[in-house]
Amino acid sequence: MVDKGWLTIRGVGRYAIEAFLRLGYATRFLGLTLAHSQVCLRRPRLVVREVYFSGVLSLVIILVSGLFVGMVLGLQGYQTLKTYGSESALGVLVALSLLRELGPVITALLFASRAGSAVTAEIGLMKATEQLRAMEMMAVDPIARVVAPRFWAGVISTPLLTAMFTAMGIYGGYLVGVVLLGVDEGSFWSQMQSSVDFREDVVNGMLKSLVFGFAISWIAVFEGYDAPPTAEGVSGATTRTVVTSALTILFLDYILTSLMFRGI
């Protein structure tokens, strides 16, 4: 029994050391990516192309998901507010829920699942097929040419997708609340306008999405660049990107929410 206990403690310690070493390597990789980002300023077409790949191609799932999330919020919120005779506050409930919480979080989770995994798989396959090594042999820095544009494209795309998700969600809440359930349209919009604060709600929500986009992009490019050059290695890196991004988003969401809205 004592030996098994030591083996368990040893295993936990080894896992913790490996996790810290990997975090340090990822931080060093982030520093290299930021240091080589001046190429993105000299050649903005690289970033624009990756914004299309990461952001525009994710637009359909973002808009459709935002519409249905807003419709569900409108339906559930109406049933709850109706109990207290406050159906006119439905617009406030939908807007604040999307701006503060659901918009940034759900958009980030969808972005990590669709675009983050694709970026990891793309860079991992480039590594497995020796394309990155070929760039090095031709005196082309793969971090500057491949990693940095994809990293900044994710950082740029996430807040824009969050804004579109939130707008579509509010429209979905309007469809259910006003068009289907008969909530007064003037009360829906006027109470929303009077209750939503630009700095506390809109800016903080966009700041959340910016942080989420930074974290997702960092994880995606690092996992792809660090993936073992095999089919199994690329598959495992893609899975780690989705899982790690999801856990990181939820962890950062709690931290940011506690800092932003604790005084409200």
N, C-alpha and C positions, 0 to 999 in steps of 0.2 A: 504493500500500500504506500509506503514512503517513497519507493522508487517511482511509482506512477505519479504521485504528487509532484515530485521534482521534475519528471518528464513534462507534466502539464505546465508547470511554472516556466520551465525552460522554453517550451513551445510558445507560450504567450510572450515571453521576453524576446524571443527570436522574431516573432511576428511584429512586435512593436518596433524593434530596431530596424527591420526591413521597411516598415511603413515610414519611419522618420527619414531613412536614407532615400527612399523614393520621393518623399516630399521635398527633400533638399535638392535632389536631381531635377525635379519638376520646377522648382523655384529658379535654379540656375538656367534651365531651359527657357523659362519665361524671360529672364534677364537678357539672354541672347536674342530672343525674338524681338524684344523691345529695342535692343541696341541695333538690330538690323532693319528696323522699320522705316528708315529713311528712304529705302528703295520704293516703298509704297507712295511716298510723296513725289518722287521723281517719275514714277510710272503708275499713275492712278488707275490706268486701265486694268491692271492686275486686280486691284481691289474691286473695281466696278464689276468685273466678270464674276468674281467670287460672291459679290453681293447678289447678283442675279441667281447664281447657283444655290446659295444658302437662303436668301430671303425671298426672292420672287417665286421660286419654285415651291416654297413653303406656304405661299399666300392662300392657296385654296383650302388647305386643311385648317389654317388659322381662322379664316373668315367663316367657314362652315361651323367649326367648333365654337367660335365666339357667338354666332347666331343662336345655336342650340343652348349654350350655357346661359345666355341672356333670357331665352324663352323659359328655361327651367327656373331661373331666378324670379322672373315675373310671376310664374304660376305659383311657386312655393311662397314667395313673398306676399302675394295677394291673399292666399289662404291664411297666412299668419296674421297679417295686418287687419284682415276682415274681422277677426275675433275681437280686436280692440277698436273697431270702427275707424281705422286710420288708413283706409285704402288709398287716399290721396297722397300718402307718403311713399308710394311704391317706387316712384322715380328716384327718390333719395336712396332707398335701399339698394336698388339695382346699380345706380351710379357709384355709390361708395364701395359696395362690395367688389365691383369690377376694377375701379381705379386703385383702390388700396391693396387688394389681395389677389382676387381671382385672375384679373388680367395679367399682371406680371408673372404669377406663378404658373398658371396653365400654359401661357405662351412659352415660357422658358422650358417647361417639361416637353411640350410638343416640338419645340425647336431642337432640343437635345436629342429627342428620339428620331427626328427626321434628318435634320442638317448635321448635327454633331456626329451621329453615327456614320453618315456618308463621308464627312471629312476624314474621320479616323480611318475608314476603310480605304479611301482614296490614297491617303499618304502611306498607309500600311502596304498597300499593293505596289505603290511606287518604290517602296523600300524592298519589298520581296522580289521585284523584277529588276533590281539593280539600277533603277532610273536615278535615284538620289546619288548613288556612287558615281554614275556616269556624269552627273552634273559637277561633282567635285573634281573629276578628272579633267573636265573642260573649264576649270577655274570659275564655275558658277556656284555661288553659295546656296545650297538648298533651303536653308532657313530663311534667307532673304527672298528667294524666288518662289518658294512653295509654301512655307509655313506662315510667314508674316502676312501676306495678303489674305489668307484664309482666316487667320486670327482676327484681323481688323474687320473683315467682312462680317464675321459673327457678332463682333461688338457693335457694329453699326446697325445690323439688321434687327437685332432683338428689340430695341426700343421702338423702332418703326412698326414691327409686327405687333408689339404690345398695344400701341395706339390703335391700330386697325382692329385688333381683337376686341378692345374695350368699346370702340365705336359700334362695331357690329353687335356686341352684347347688349349695349343700351338700346339699339334698334330692336333687337329681339325681345327685350323686356317691354318696349313700347308696343310691339305687335300683340303680345299676349295681354298686357294690362289694359291698354286703351282700345285696341281694335276688337279683341275677342271678349274681354271681361267687362268692358264698359267703364273703366276708370276715366275720370274727367281729364281730357287732354291738357287743358290749361294748368290744372293742379299738378299733373305729372311733370311738366316741364318747368313750371315756375318754382315749385318746391325744390326740384333738383338744382336749378340755377342758384337759388338762395342758400342752399345748404352745402354745396360743393365749393371748397376753398382751393384756389389755384395752387398755392404754395404747399399747403398741408396734404392735399390729395393728389393733384395732377403731377406736380413736380416730384413729390416723394415716390409716387408710383413709377414714374419714368426713371428715377434714380435707381429704384429696385431693379427694373428691367435691365438697366445698363450694367449693374453689378452682376446680375445673372448671366448676361451675355458675355461679359469678361470671363467669368468662371467657366462657362460652357466651352467657349472657344479655347481657353487655356487647356482644359482637360482633353478636348478633342484632338488638338494638334499634338499635344504631348503623347497621348496614347498611340496615335498613329505613327509618330516618329520613333517611339520606343518599342513598337510592336516587333516580336520575333519574325524574321522573314519567311514565314511558312503560312499555309492556309489556316492552320489551327491557331497560330499566333495572331493573325489579323482578325480572325473571328473572336478570339478572346479579348483583344483590344477593343473591338467594337462593342462587345457586351459590357466591358468595364466602363467605357465612355458613358453609356446610357445609365448604368446603375450609379456610378460615382456622381454624374451630373445631377441625377434626381435627388440623391441624398444631400449633395452640396447645396442645391437650390432650397430645399426645405430647411436646412440648417441656417443658411444665410437669411432666409425669409424671417425666421424667428429673431435673429440678431438685429436685422434692419428694422423690423416692426417694433421691437422693444426700444430701439433708439429713436425712431421717428415719431411714434404715436403715443409714447408714454405720458406726455403732458396734455394729451387731448382728453 
